[in-house]
Amino acid sequence: MPTPDELAARAIGERIQNIRTRTGRTRAVVAGLVGRSEDLAT
């Protein structure tokens, strides 16, 4: 698992993907949590 400093150096998409996969959430779940369609989360 990356450290907070390593995460901060990554692009936002990479950070979201890392956290999403680490927590076992799908793109659809994350999109719903932030009020977006799944199409925008890809």
ModelCIF file with pLDDT and N, C-alpha, C, O atoms, coordinates in Angstrom:
data_MODEL
#
_entry.id   MODEL 
#
_entity.id                         1 
_entity.type                       polymer 
_entity.pdbx_number_of_molecules   1 
#
_entity_poly.entity_id                      1 
_entity_poly.type                           'polypeptide(L)' 
_entity_poly.nstd_linkage                   no 
_entity_poly.nstd_monomer                   no 
_entity_poly.pdbx_seq_one_letter_code       MPTPDELAARAIGERIQNIRTRTGRTRAVVAGLVGRSEDLAT 
_entity_poly.pdbx_seq_one_letter_code_can   MPTPDELAARAIGERIQNIRTRTGRTRAVVAGLVGRSEDLAT 
_entity_poly.pdbx_strand_id                 A 
#
loop_
_entity_poly_seq.entity_id 
_entity_poly_seq.num 
_entity_poly_seq.mon_id 
_entity_poly_seq.hetero 
1 1  MET n 
1 2  PRO n 
1 3  THR n 
1 4  PRO n 
1 5  ASP n 
1 6  GLU n 
1 7  LEU n 
1 8  ALA n 
1 9  ALA n 
1 10 ARG n 
1 11 ALA n 
1 12 ILE n 
1 13 GLY n 
1 14 GLU n 
1 15 ARG n 
1 16 ILE n 
1 17 GLN n 
1 18 ASN n 
1 19 ILE n 
1 20 ARG n 
1 21 THR n 
1 22 ARG n 
1 23 THR n 
1 24 GLY n 
1 25 ARG n 
1 26 THR n 
1 27 ARG n 
1 28 ALA n 
1 29 VAL n 
1 30 VAL n 
1 31 ALA n 
1 32 GLY n 
1 33 LEU n 
1 34 VAL n 
1 35 GLY n 
1 36 ARG n 
1 37 SER n 
1 38 GLU n 
1 39 ASP n 
1 40 LEU n 
1 41 ALA n 
1 42 THR n 
#
_struct_asym.id          A 
_struct_asym.entity_id   1 
#
loop_
_ma_qa_metric.id 
_ma_qa_metric.mode 
_ma_qa_metric.name 
_ma_qa_metric.software_group_id 
_ma_qa_metric.type 
1 global pLDDT . pLDDT 
2 local  pLDDT . pLDDT 
#
_ma_qa_metric_global.metric_id      1 
_ma_qa_metric_global.metric_value   84.14 
_ma_qa_metric_global.model_id       1 
_ma_qa_metric_global.ordinal_id     1 
#
loop_
_ma_qa_metric_local.label_asym_id 
_ma_qa_metric_local.label_comp_id 
_ma_qa_metric_local.label_seq_id 
_ma_qa_metric_local.metric_id 
_ma_qa_metric_local.metric_value 
_ma_qa_metric_local.model_id 
_ma_qa_metric_local.ordinal_id 
A MET 1  2 73.00 1 1  
A PRO 2  2 74.00 1 2  
A THR 3  2 80.00 1 3  
A PRO 4  2 77.00 1 4  
A ASP 5  2 81.00 1 5  
A GLU 6  2 79.00 1 6  
A LEU 7  2 75.00 1 7  
A ALA 8  2 80.00 1 8  
A ALA 9  2 82.00 1 9  
A ARG 10 2 84.00 1 10 
A ALA 11 2 88.00 1 11 
A ILE 12 2 87.00 1 12 
A GLY 13 2 87.00 1 13 
A GLU 14 2 88.00 1 14 
A ARG 15 2 86.00 1 15 
A ILE 16 2 88.00 1 16 
A GLN 17 2 90.00 1 17 
A ASN 18 2 88.00 1 18 
A ILE 19 2 88.00 1 19 
A ARG 20 2 92.00 1 20 
A THR 21 2 92.00 1 21 
A ARG 22 2 92.00 1 22 
A THR 23 2 94.00 1 23 
A GLY 24 2 96.00 1 24 
A ARG 25 2 94.00 1 25 
A THR 26 2 93.00 1 26 
A ARG 27 2 91.00 1 27 
A ALA 28 2 91.00 1 28 
A VAL 29 2 92.00 1 29 
A VAL 30 2 90.00 1 30 
A ALA 31 2 89.00 1 31 
A GLY 32 2 90.00 1 32 
A LEU 33 2 90.00 1 33 
A VAL 34 2 88.00 1 34 
A GLY 35 2 89.00 1 35 
A ARG 36 2 87.00 1 36 
A SER 37 2 82.00 1 37 
A GLU 38 2 75.00 1 38 
A ASP 39 2 76.00 1 39 
A LEU 40 2 63.00 1 40 
A ALA 41 2 56.00 1 41 
A THR 42 2 57.00 1 42 
#
loop_
_atom_site.group_PDB 
_atom_site.id 
_atom_site.type_symbol 
_atom_site.label_atom_id 
_atom_site.label_alt_id 
_atom_site.label_comp_id 
_atom_site.label_asym_id 
_atom_site.label_entity_id 
_atom_site.label_seq_id 
_atom_site.pdbx_PDB_ins_code 
_atom_site.Cartn_x 
_atom_site.Cartn_y 
_atom_site.Cartn_z 
_atom_site.occupancy 
_atom_site.B_iso_or_equiv 
_atom_site.pdbx_formal_charge 
_atom_site.auth_seq_id 
_atom_site.auth_comp_id 
_atom_site.auth_asym_id 
_atom_site.auth_atom_id 
_atom_site.pdbx_PDB_model_num 
ATOM 1   N N  . MET A 1 1  ? 0.844   -1.169 0.000   1.00 73.00 ? 1  MET A N  1 
ATOM 2   C CA . MET A 1 1  ? 0.000   0.000  0.000   1.00 73.00 ? 1  MET A CA 1 
ATOM 3   C C  . MET A 1 1  ? 0.895   1.241  0.000   1.00 73.00 ? 1  MET A C  1 
ATOM 4   O O  . MET A 1 1  ? 1.839   1.333  0.785   1.00 73.00 ? 1  MET A O  1 
ATOM 5   N N  . PRO A 1 2  ? 0.589   2.201  -0.893  1.00 74.00 ? 2  PRO A N  1 
ATOM 6   C CA . PRO A 1 2  ? 1.403   3.410  -0.957  1.00 74.00 ? 2  PRO A CA 1 
ATOM 7   C C  . PRO A 1 2  ? 1.238   4.275  0.282   1.00 74.00 ? 2  PRO A C  1 
ATOM 8   O O  . PRO A 1 2  ? 0.187   4.281  0.923   1.00 74.00 ? 2  PRO A O  1 
ATOM 9   N N  . THR A 1 3  ? 2.281   4.990  0.598   1.00 80.00 ? 3  THR A N  1 
ATOM 10  C CA . THR A 1 3  ? 2.214   5.932  1.718   1.00 80.00 ? 3  THR A CA 1 
ATOM 11  C C  . THR A 1 3  ? 1.447   7.178  1.262   1.00 80.00 ? 3  THR A C  1 
ATOM 12  O O  . THR A 1 3  ? 1.280   7.392  0.062   1.00 80.00 ? 3  THR A O  1 
ATOM 13  N N  . PRO A 1 4  ? 0.985   7.990  2.194   1.00 77.00 ? 4  PRO A N  1 
ATOM 14  C CA . PRO A 1 4  ? 0.292   9.224  1.798   1.00 77.00 ? 4  PRO A CA 1 
ATOM 15  C C  . PRO A 1 4  ? 1.139   10.115 0.889   1.00 77.00 ? 4  PRO A C  1 
ATOM 16  O O  . PRO A 1 4  ? 0.611   10.748 -0.024  1.00 77.00 ? 4  PRO A O  1 
ATOM 17  N N  . ASP A 1 5  ? 2.445   10.166 1.135   1.00 81.00 ? 5  ASP A N  1 
ATOM 18  C CA . ASP A 1 5  ? 3.319   10.975 0.281   1.00 81.00 ? 5  ASP A CA 1 
ATOM 19  C C  . ASP A 1 5  ? 3.379   10.412 -1.136  1.00 81.00 ? 5  ASP A C  1 
ATOM 20  O O  . ASP A 1 5  ? 3.387   11.171 -2.105  1.00 81.00 ? 5  ASP A O  1 
ATOM 21  N N  . GLU A 1 6  ? 3.422   9.096  -1.259  1.00 79.00 ? 6  GLU A N  1 
ATOM 22  C CA . GLU A 1 6  ? 3.445   8.478  -2.587  1.00 79.00 ? 6  GLU A CA 1 
ATOM 23  C C  . GLU A 1 6  ? 2.126   8.725  -3.316  1.00 79.00 ? 6  GLU A C  1 
ATOM 24  O O  . GLU A 1 6  ? 2.116   8.976  -4.521  1.00 79.00 ? 6  GLU A O  1 
ATOM 25  N N  . LEU A 1 7  ? 1.020   8.655  -2.590  1.00 75.00 ? 7  LEU A N  1 
ATOM 26  C CA . LEU A 1 7  ? -0.277  8.934  -3.207  1.00 75.00 ? 7  LEU A CA 1 
ATOM 27  C C  . LEU A 1 7  ? -0.361  10.380 -3.675  1.00 75.00 ? 7  LEU A C  1 
ATOM 28  O O  . LEU A 1 7  ? -0.900  10.651 -4.748  1.00 75.00 ? 7  LEU A O  1 
ATOM 29  N N  . ALA A 1 8  ? 0.162   11.307 -2.891  1.00 80.00 ? 8  ALA A N  1 
ATOM 30  C CA . ALA A 1 8  ? 0.093   12.726 -3.231  1.00 80.00 ? 8  ALA A CA 1 
ATOM 31  C C  . ALA A 1 8  ? 0.842   13.032 -4.526  1.00 80.00 ? 8  ALA A C  1 
ATOM 32  O O  . ALA A 1 8  ? 0.511   13.995 -5.217  1.00 80.00 ? 8  ALA A O  1 
ATOM 33  N N  . ALA A 1 9  ? 1.830   12.235 -4.855  1.00 82.00 ? 9  ALA A N  1 
ATOM 34  C CA . ALA A 1 9  ? 2.618   12.466 -6.058  1.00 82.00 ? 9  ALA A CA 1 
ATOM 35  C C  . ALA A 1 9  ? 1.933   11.929 -7.305  1.00 82.00 ? 9  ALA A C  1 
ATOM 36  O O  . ALA A 1 9  ? 2.397   12.186 -8.416  1.00 82.00 ? 9  ALA A O  1 
ATOM 37  N N  . ARG A 1 10 ? 0.849   11.193 -7.151  1.00 84.00 ? 10 ARG A N  1 
ATOM 38  C CA . ARG A 1 10 ? 0.152   10.594 -8.292  1.00 84.00 ? 10 ARG A CA 1 
ATOM 39  C C  . ARG A 1 10 ? -0.984  11.487 -8.775  1.00 84.00 ? 10 ARG A C  1 
ATOM 40  O O  . ARG A 1 10 ? -1.470  12.356 -8.052  1.00 84.00 ? 10 ARG A O  1 
ATOM 41  N N  . ALA A 1 11 ? -1.393  11.248 -10.020 1.00 88.00 ? 11 ALA A N  1 
ATOM 42  C CA . ALA A 1 11 ? -2.533  11.963 -10.585 1.00 88.00 ? 11 ALA A CA 1 
ATOM 43  C C  . ALA A 1 11 ? -3.791  11.565 -9.822  1.00 88.00 ? 11 ALA A C  1 
ATOM 44  O O  . ALA A 1 11 ? -3.843  10.486 -9.232  1.00 88.00 ? 11 ALA A O  1 
ATOM 45  N N  . ILE A 1 12 ? -4.800  12.423 -9.831  1.00 87.00 ? 12 ILE A N  1 
ATOM 46  C CA . ILE A 1 12 ? -6.021  12.171 -9.061  1.00 87.00 ? 12 ILE A CA 1 
ATOM 47  C C  . ILE A 1 12 ? -6.681  10.857 -9.488  1.00 87.00 ? 12 ILE A C  1 
ATOM 48  O O  . ILE A 1 12 ? -7.189  10.125 -8.639  1.00 87.00 ? 12 ILE A O  1 
ATOM 49  N N  . GLY A 1 13 ? -6.683  10.552 -10.771 1.00 87.00 ? 13 GLY A N  1 
ATOM 50  C CA . GLY A 1 13 ? -7.282  9.310  -11.243 1.00 87.00 ? 13 GLY A CA 1 
ATOM 51  C C  . GLY A 1 13 ? -6.593  8.080  -10.682 1.00 87.00 ? 13 GLY A C  1 
ATOM 52  O O  . GLY A 1 13 ? -7.242  7.095  -10.331 1.00 87.00 ? 13 GLY A O  1 
ATOM 53  N N  . GLU A 1 14 ? -5.272  8.146  -10.600 1.00 88.00 ? 14 GLU A N  1 
ATOM 54  C CA . GLU A 1 14 ? -4.508  7.030  -10.029 1.00 88.00 ? 14 GLU A CA 1 
ATOM 55  C C  . GLU A 1 14 ? -4.799  6.879  -8.546  1.00 88.00 ? 14 GLU A C  1 
ATOM 56  O O  . GLU A 1 14 ? -4.905  5.762  -8.038  1.00 88.00 ? 14 GLU A O  1 
ATOM 57  N N  . ARG A 1 15 ? -4.929  8.012  -7.847  1.00 86.00 ? 15 ARG A N  1 
ATOM 58  C CA . ARG A 1 15 ? -5.224  7.954  -6.415  1.00 86.00 ? 15 ARG A CA 1 
ATOM 59  C C  . ARG A 1 15 ? -6.605  7.367  -6.169  1.00 86.00 ? 15 ARG A C  1 
ATOM 60  O O  . ARG A 1 15 ? -6.782  6.533  -5.281  1.00 86.00 ? 15 ARG A O  1 
ATOM 61  N N  . ILE A 1 16 ? -7.590  7.807  -6.962  1.00 88.00 ? 16 ILE A N  1 
ATOM 62  C CA . ILE A 1 16 ? -8.946  7.274  -6.812  1.00 88.00 ? 16 ILE A CA 1 
ATOM 63  C C  . ILE A 1 16 ? -8.962  5.785  -7.107  1.00 88.00 ? 16 ILE A C  1 
ATOM 64  O O  . ILE A 1 16 ? -9.574  5.014  -6.368  1.00 88.00 ? 16 ILE A O  1 
ATOM 65  N N  . GLN A 1 17 ? -8.293  5.368  -8.182  1.00 90.00 ? 17 GLN A N  1 
ATOM 66  C CA . GLN A 1 17 ? -8.262  3.950  -8.536  1.00 90.00 ? 17 GLN A CA 1 
ATOM 67  C C  . GLN A 1 17 ? -7.615  3.129  -7.426  1.00 90.00 ? 17 GLN A C  1 
ATOM 68  O O  . GLN A 1 17 ? -8.113  2.056  -7.085  1.00 90.00 ? 17 GLN A O  1 
ATOM 69  N N  . ASN A 1 18 ? -6.530  3.611  -6.865  1.00 88.00 ? 18 ASN A N  1 
ATOM 70  C CA . ASN A 1 18 ? -5.849  2.881  -5.798  1.00 88.00 ? 18 ASN A CA 1 
ATOM 71  C C  . ASN A 1 18 ? -6.750  2.710  -4.587  1.00 88.00 ? 18 ASN A C  1 
ATOM 72  O O  . ASN A 1 18 ? -6.866  1.610  -4.048  1.00 88.00 ? 18 ASN A O  1 
ATOM 73  N N  . ILE A 1 19 ? -7.381  3.780  -4.163  1.00 88.00 ? 19 ILE A N  1 
ATOM 74  C CA . ILE A 1 19 ? -8.262  3.712  -2.999  1.00 88.00 ? 19 ILE A CA 1 
ATOM 75  C C  . ILE A 1 19 ? -9.477  2.853  -3.311  1.00 88.00 ? 19 ILE A C  1 
ATOM 76  O O  . ILE A 1 19 ? -9.915  2.073  -2.465  1.00 88.00 ? 19 ILE A O  1 
ATOM 77  N N  . ARG A 1 20 ? -10.030 2.985  -4.519  1.00 92.00 ? 20 ARG A N  1 
ATOM 78  C CA . ARG A 1 20 ? -11.204 2.216  -4.916  1.00 92.00 ? 20 ARG A CA 1 
ATOM 79  C C  . ARG A 1 20 ? -10.908 0.722  -4.897  1.00 92.00 ? 20 ARG A C  1 
ATOM 80  O O  . ARG A 1 20 ? -11.693 -0.057 -4.356  1.00 92.00 ? 20 ARG A O  1 
ATOM 81  N N  . THR A 1 21 ? -9.807  0.324  -5.470  1.00 92.00 ? 21 THR A N  1 
ATOM 82  C CA . THR A 1 21 ? -9.488  -1.109 -5.515  1.00 92.00 ? 21 THR A CA 1 
ATOM 83  C C  . THR A 1 21 ? -9.098  -1.628 -4.133  1.00 92.00 ? 21 THR A C  1 
ATOM 84  O O  . THR A 1 21 ? -9.396  -2.774 -3.796  1.00 92.00 ? 21 THR A O  1 
ATOM 85  N N  . ARG A 1 22 ? -8.447  -0.808 -3.343  1.00 92.00 ? 22 ARG A N  1 
ATOM 86  C CA . ARG A 1 22 ? -8.067  -1.220 -1.996  1.00 92.00 ? 22 ARG A CA 1 
ATOM 87  C C  . ARG A 1 22 ? -9.290  -1.448 -1.117  1.00 92.00 ? 22 ARG A C  1 
ATOM 88  O O  . ARG A 1 22 ? -9.285  -2.331 -0.258  1.00 92.00 ? 22 ARG A O  1 
ATOM 89  N N  . THR A 1 23 ? -10.343 -0.651 -1.330  1.00 94.00 ? 23 THR A N  1 
ATOM 90  C CA . THR A 1 23 ? -11.549 -0.787 -0.522  1.00 94.00 ? 23 THR A CA 1 
ATOM 91  C C  . THR A 1 23 ? -12.573 -1.727 -1.150  1.00 94.00 ? 23 THR A C  1 
ATOM 92  O O  . THR A 1 23 ? -13.633 -1.969 -0.572  1.00 94.00 ? 23 THR A O  1 
ATOM 93  N N  . GLY A 1 24 ? -12.260 -2.255 -2.328  1.00 96.00 ? 24 GLY A N  1 
ATOM 94  C CA . GLY A 1 24 ? -13.141 -3.225 -2.969  1.00 96.00 ? 24 GLY A CA 1 
ATOM 95  C C  . GLY A 1 24 ? -14.382 -2.631 -3.604  1.00 96.00 ? 24 GLY A C  1 
ATOM 96  O O  . GLY A 1 24 ? -15.386 -3.326 -3.759  1.00 96.00 ? 24 GLY A O  1 
ATOM 97  N N  . ARG A 1 25 ? -14.335 -1.362 -3.973  1.00 94.00 ? 25 ARG A N  1 
ATOM 98  C CA . ARG A 1 25 ? -15.494 -0.712 -4.585  1.00 94.00 ? 25 ARG A CA 1 
ATOM 99  C C  . ARG A 1 25 ? -15.351 -0.702 -6.101  1.00 94.00 ? 25 ARG A C  1 
ATOM 100 O O  . ARG A 1 25 ? -14.249 -0.572 -6.633  1.00 94.00 ? 25 ARG A O  1 
ATOM 101 N N  . THR A 1 26 ? -16.468 -0.841 -6.778  1.00 93.00 ? 26 THR A N  1 
ATOM 102 C CA . THR A 1 26 ? -16.466 -0.779 -8.239  1.00 93.00 ? 26 THR A CA 1 
ATOM 103 C C  . THR A 1 26 ? -16.552 0.674  -8.689  1.00 93.00 ? 26 THR A C  1 
ATOM 104 O O  . THR A 1 26 ? -16.820 1.570  -7.889  1.00 93.00 ? 26 THR A O  1 
ATOM 105 N N  . ARG A 1 27 ? -16.321 0.894  -9.982  1.00 91.00 ? 27 ARG A N  1 
ATOM 106 C CA . ARG A 1 27 ? -16.469 2.246  -10.524 1.00 91.00 ? 27 ARG A CA 1 
ATOM 107 C C  . ARG A 1 27 ? -17.894 2.743  -10.363 1.00 91.00 ? 27 ARG A C  1 
ATOM 108 O O  . ARG A 1 27 ? -18.126 3.917  -10.073 1.00 91.00 ? 27 ARG A O  1 
ATOM 109 N N  . ALA A 1 28 ? -18.848 1.835  -10.556 1.00 91.00 ? 28 ALA A N  1 
ATOM 110 C CA . ALA A 1 28 ? -20.257 2.217  -10.429 1.00 91.00 ? 28 ALA A CA 1 
ATOM 111 C C  . ALA A 1 28 ? -20.579 2.678  -9.010  1.00 91.00 ? 28 ALA A C  1 
ATOM 112 O O  . ALA A 1 28 ? -21.307 3.654  -8.826  1.00 91.00 ? 28 ALA A O  1 
ATOM 113 N N  . VAL A 1 29 ? -20.046 1.989  -8.014  1.00 92.00 ? 29 VAL A N  1 
ATOM 114 C CA . VAL A 1 29 ? -20.299 2.365  -6.617  1.00 92.00 ? 29 VAL A CA 1 
ATOM 115 C C  . VAL A 1 29 ? -19.702 3.736  -6.322  1.00 92.00 ? 29 VAL A C  1 
ATOM 116 O O  . VAL A 1 29 ? -20.364 4.588  -5.729  1.00 92.00 ? 29 VAL A O  1 
ATOM 117 N N  . VAL A 1 30 ? -18.472 3.949  -6.728  1.00 90.00 ? 30 VAL A N  1 
ATOM 118 C CA . VAL A 1 30 ? -17.819 5.241  -6.475  1.00 90.00 ? 30 VAL A CA 1 
ATOM 119 C C  . VAL A 1 30 ? -18.555 6.359  -7.217  1.00 90.00 ? 30 VAL A C  1 
ATOM 120 O O  . VAL A 1 30 ? -18.750 7.446  -6.673  1.00 90.00 ? 30 VAL A O  1 
ATOM 121 N N  . ALA A 1 31 ? -18.960 6.092  -8.448  1.00 89.00 ? 31 ALA A N  1 
ATOM 122 C CA . ALA A 1 31 ? -19.708 7.103  -9.210  1.00 89.00 ? 31 ALA A CA 1 
ATOM 123 C C  . ALA A 1 31 ? -20.991 7.471  -8.480  1.00 89.00 ? 31 ALA A C  1 
ATOM 124 O O  . ALA A 1 31 ? -21.338 8.649  -8.399  1.00 89.00 ? 31 ALA A O  1 
ATOM 125 N N  . GLY A 1 32 ? -21.695 6.486  -7.951  1.00 90.00 ? 32 GLY A N  1 
ATOM 126 C CA . GLY A 1 32 ? -22.911 6.756  -7.202  1.00 90.00 ? 32 GLY A CA 1 
ATOM 127 C C  . GLY A 1 32 ? -22.650 7.553  -5.938  1.00 90.00 ? 32 GLY A C  1 
ATOM 128 O O  . GLY A 1 32 ? -23.451 8.410  -5.563  1.00 90.00 ? 32 GLY A O  1 
ATOM 129 N N  . LEU A 1 33 ? -21.532 7.274  -5.280  1.00 90.00 ? 33 LEU A N  1 
ATOM 130 C CA . LEU A 1 33 ? -21.194 7.985  -4.045  1.00 90.00 ? 33 LEU A CA 1 
ATOM 131 C C  . LEU A 1 33 ? -20.935 9.471  -4.280  1.00 90.00 ? 33 LEU A C  1 
ATOM 132 O O  . LEU A 1 33 ? -21.219 10.303 -3.419  1.00 90.00 ? 33 LEU A O  1 
ATOM 133 N N  . VAL A 1 34 ? -20.396 9.795  -5.450  1.00 88.00 ? 34 VAL A N  1 
ATOM 134 C CA . VAL A 1 34 ? -20.091 11.198 -5.746  1.00 88.00 ? 34 VAL A CA 1 
ATOM 135 C C  . VAL A 1 34 ? -21.156 11.849 -6.624  1.00 88.00 ? 34 VAL A C  1 
ATOM 136 O O  . VAL A 1 34 ? -21.001 12.992 -7.053  1.00 88.00 ? 34 VAL A O  1 
ATOM 137 N N  . GLY A 1 35 ? -22.247 11.111 -6.890  1.00 89.00 ? 35 GLY A N  1 
ATOM 138 C CA . GLY A 1 35 ? -23.361 11.688 -7.643  1.00 89.00 ? 35 GLY A CA 1 
ATOM 139 C C  . GLY A 1 35 ? -23.111 11.830 -9.122  1.00 89.00 ? 35 GLY A C  1 
ATOM 140 O O  . GLY A 1 35 ? -23.628 12.755 -9.749  1.00 89.00 ? 35 GLY A O  1 
ATOM 141 N N  . ARG A 1 36 ? -22.330 10.936 -9.696  1.00 87.00 ? 36 ARG A N  1 
ATOM 142 C CA . ARG A 1 36 ? -22.049 10.965 -11.138 1.00 87.00 ? 36 ARG A CA 1 
ATOM 143 C C  . ARG A 1 36 ? -22.501 9.673  -11.770 1.00 87.00 ? 36 ARG A C  1 
ATOM 144 O O  . ARG A 1 36 ? -22.710 8.675  -11.082 1.00 87.00 ? 36 ARG A O  1 
ATOM 145 N N  . SER A 1 37 ? -22.654 9.689  -13.090 1.00 82.00 ? 37 SER A N  1 
ATOM 146 C CA . SER A 1 37 ? -22.986 8.446  -13.781 1.00 82.00 ? 37 SER A CA 1 
ATOM 147 C C  . SER A 1 37 ? -21.714 7.611  -13.912 1.00 82.00 ? 37 SER A C  1 
ATOM 148 O O  . SER A 1 37 ? -20.600 8.131  -13.849 1.00 82.00 ? 37 SER A O  1 
ATOM 149 N N  . GLU A 1 38 ? -21.906 6.315  -14.095 1.00 75.00 ? 38 GLU A N  1 
ATOM 150 C CA . GLU A 1 38 ? -20.745 5.428  -14.232 1.00 75.00 ? 38 GLU A CA 1 
ATOM 151 C C  . GLU A 1 38 ? -19.926 5.799  -15.461 1.00 75.00 ? 38 GLU A C  1 
ATOM 152 O O  . GLU A 1 38 ? -18.710 5.610  -15.466 1.00 75.00 ? 38 GLU A O  1 
ATOM 153 N N  . ASP A 1 39 ? -20.571 6.326  -16.507 1.00 76.00 ? 39 ASP A N  1 
ATOM 154 C CA . ASP A 1 39 ? -19.853 6.699  -17.729 1.00 76.00 ? 39 ASP A CA 1 
ATOM 155 C C  . ASP A 1 39 ? -18.793 7.756  -17.457 1.00 76.00 ? 39 ASP A C  1 
ATOM 156 O O  . ASP A 1 39 ? -17.731 7.742  -18.079 1.00 76.00 ? 39 ASP A O  1 
ATOM 157 N N  . LEU A 1 40 ? -19.067 8.665  -16.542 1.00 63.00 ? 40 LEU A N  1 
ATOM 158 C CA . LEU A 1 40 ? -18.106 9.721  -16.218 1.00 63.00 ? 40 LEU A CA 1 
ATOM 159 C C  . LEU A 1 40 ? -16.988 9.225  -15.328 1.00 63.00 ? 40 LEU A C  1 
ATOM 160 O O  . LEU A 1 40 ? -15.957 9.885  -15.198 1.00 63.00 ? 40 LEU A O  1 
ATOM 161 N N  . ALA A 1 41 ? -17.183 8.055  -14.707 1.00 56.00 ? 41 ALA A N  1 
ATOM 162 C CA . ALA A 1 41 ? -16.179 7.527  -13.777 1.00 56.00 ? 41 ALA A CA 1 
ATOM 163 C C  . ALA A 1 41 ? -15.166 6.636  -14.473 1.00 56.00 ? 41 ALA A C  1 
ATOM 164 O O  . ALA A 1 41 ? -14.296 6.068  -13.813 1.00 56.00 ? 41 ALA A O  1 
ATOM 165 N N  . THR A 1 42 ? -15.256 6.501  -15.781 1.00 57.00 ? 42 THR A N  1 
ATOM 166 C CA . THR A 1 42 ? -14.319 5.620  -16.487 1.00 57.00 ? 42 THR A CA 1 
ATOM 167 C C  . THR A 1 42 ? -13.203 6.400  -17.113 1.00 57.00 ? 42 THR A C  1 
ATOM 168 O O  . THR A 1 42 ? -12.323 5.817  -17.748 1.00 57.00 ? 42 THR A O  1 
#
